[in-house]
Amino acid sequence: MSIKAKTNKLLNNRFGPVFLVTVLLCGISLLTRLSLLIYSATSVDWSVLNLLKIFIIGLFYDLAAASFAVIPIVIYLWLLPSKWHARKFNRVLLFIYFFFVVFSLIFNAISEWFFWEEFSVRYNFIAVDYLVYTTEVIGNIRQSYPINSIMIGLVIITALVIYLLRNYITQSTTVKSTFGKRTKIALILLCLPVFTYFCVSHKLKYLSKNQYVNELSGNGMYDFGFAFWNNQLDYNTFYKTLPIKNAESILSHLLQEDATKNGRFKNTSRTISNVGAENKMNVVLISVESLSAEFLGTFGNTQHITPQLDSLAKEGLLFNNLYASGTRTVRGLEALSLCIPPTPGQSIVKRPDNKNLFTLGSVFRSKGYNSRFIYGGYGYFDNMNEFFSNNGYEVTDRSALQDSEIHYSNIWGVADEDLFTLSLRELDKDYKNNKPFFAQIMTVSNHRPYTYPDGRIDIPSHTGREGAVKYTDYAIGKFIREAKQKPWFSNTLFIIVADHCASSAGKVELPVDKYHIPMIFYSPGHITPGKFEKLTAQIDIGPTILGYLNFSYDSKFFGQDVFKMNERDERAFISTYQSLGYIKNNKLVILDPNKKAATYKPDFTTGSAVALPADQQLINEAISNYQMASYLYQKGLYGFESKKK
């Protein structure tokens, strides 16, 4: 029997539309996979085995996704009485259904293209996370792409596809079927998604050493569903563990602090003691959206898009070897405020029961400071208002600005220059009230759609990332110049640091170069210009600031004061929402949710990595940090005053 004859036979029965939906989904998924493969051609390992993995495993996941997608049509065709099957209204309903299916599949393919362009991965935790904030996400899409033209084009293409498939769509309506026969087929088809849910492993696509091959082997819709159902990862369930006492002992040795109020190290609680008077300078911590180290001229960039930051780097202390904890703003905020390794799944900033935690803001507040978090967007996004206001900070967002004070805004917030105007106003209030201040300021302009006020820089708005970087650089320079005119400037420490890099994509699971971020300590008359070369984790920033101010305090931070750090203590943490990395001694340990631990030799320039024999000591150190971070949060032991349950 020919392929055409077999196809007609499959279509010419009551459940023919189910077969047609499956073919459409697999066909469009194949075209999507091919498009993404060509787009990422230079990053893919083009071996025959890898190509087989991409398309064979990819087809498997396409079919897995189809098993869920056909559920509505299976139930409809099963329960629809035979006497109504051939009627006109059924044909109309089938056309409407297929229009929706085709439109959704093509829309998804285009969405996957844009998501891949931004993150170089299929749908994952980020895509699920964005569902909560549809206003910002849809607004970002509308401001970044010609969405109206895209939607019109989608409708036209969908209508054309439906016209070409019109005979196949209605072919089954001439076939009669008894309820008993329909029931047998329907139950078999409905068992397939149940089998998929319980028996299909998401690990099948991770069979290559090339991360692009692994991602292309997946199906975006299936990956989205997996991320939706697995957006919280319990560390003990999914990762390698040690007995808690062992983990605590390892941390005690790593943190090099044994003395506490009761005379011993407990969990991470310990007393940080510094000799001499405390230096109660004001502190302004500027967390810059998506500022990769590679954007700065001081790190070799030749585009001249960061003249202000390059100048500040020469006048202050530049940290050359700093690595971000994660790939999203909430991970940066978590690292800067909690100084804790990134726990798997959702950031603590967005989790329940995250009040009264031990934060940098709470330490400053205990020292008599006014601790502030100032954000250029609306702080409900990513739960920022809720988190910071309940953890030692006073929150100010764009709602504190009058319309007349805003020069420009997009869906993410006001232009950075307006954010800094707001910040100066709030800091002036603290100074007038004779309060030392700690302010964490979060910028937004260096984010797609990359728009900003005209006339500020020599790159037109909405032309790409380079313009947004240069505008943010301009706004920071303007802020520093205006701050110099303030009476509080001479007694203020400015820290400028990225929340994360602009891109996390690489050929390997955790490309270390995609976590390299800049940081500048700037305070004329206090900070000696220079470069700090030791390996530094983002979670070390808080303790380092407190150490520079010579503060003594009871600490629970996992981070350490890098100015006092020995060479043997240098390490950094990098992560996705599920892969947890630990960098030390020029090695990278990666903990994965299948209780897997592996050791690599990373290339800090290219991001590539070569597998090494397991380094059990480093693996145990990585486990201790990540396991204890999850343990302390879950048990309510990371509070400013420990919560009891």
Secondary structure, 3 states (H helix, E strand, C coil): CCHHHHHHHHHCCCCHHHHHHHHHHHHHHHHHHHHHHHHCCCCCCCCHHHHHHHHHHHHHHHHHHHHHHCHHHHHHHHHCCHHHHCCHHHHHHHHHHHHHHHHHHHHHHHHHHHHHHHHCCCCCHHHHHHHHHHHHHHHHHHHHCCHHHHHHHHHHHHHHHHHHCHHHHHHHHHCCCCHHHHHHHHHHHHHHHHHHHHHCCHHHHCCCCCHHHHHHCCCHHHHHHHHHHCCCCCHHHHCCCCCHHHHHHHHHHHHCCCCCCCCCCECCEEEECCCCCCCCCEEEEEEECCCCHHHCHHHCCCCCCCHHHHHHHHHCEEEEEEECCCCCHHHHHHHHHHCCCCCCCCCHHHCCCCCCECCHHHHHHHCCCEEEEEECCCCCHHHHHHHHHCCCCEEECHHHCCHHHCCCEECCEECHHHHHHHHHHHHHHHHHCCCCEEEEEECCCCCCCCCCCCCCCCCCCCCCHHHHHHHHHHHHHHHHHHHCCCCCHHHEEEEEEECCCCCCCCCCCCCHHHHEEEEEEECCCCCCCEEECCCEEHHHHHHHHHHHCCCCEEECCCCCCHHHCCHHHCCEEEECCCCEEEEECCEEEEEECCCEEEEEEECCCCCCEEEECCCHHHHHHHHHHHHHHHHHHHCCCCECCCCCC
